[in-house]
Amino acid sequence: MGDDEPIEIPITNVFDLHTFAPRDIRAATEAYLEEAYRLGMTAVRIIHGRGIGVQREMVRSILASTPYVTHFSDAPMEAGGWGATVVTLASKS
């Protein structure tokens, strides 16, 4: 598989950004949210890590500008705390 070929990633209710290069975080997060919404998911968790908060802020700026995201907040401590964000997506009624 060449570097330019897309990688197929299974869509579950948890999306871990640790496997992505920083330059790919925005596109990967946008594509994940779009597919999760298309599949009818209404709650997902995005793991961005704790670090200094750069990825967390990038994820949250994407969430704030995504029309079908209705709410987001830090995950509960047992699910990653401030190293992950829980997201509520609008229902596709």
Buried (B, 14 or more C-beta within 10 A) or exposed (E): EEEEEEEEBEBEEEBBBEEBEEEEBBEBBEBBBEEBBEEEBBEBBBBBBEEEEEBBEBBBEBBEEBEBBEEBEBBEEEEBEBBBBBBBBEEEE
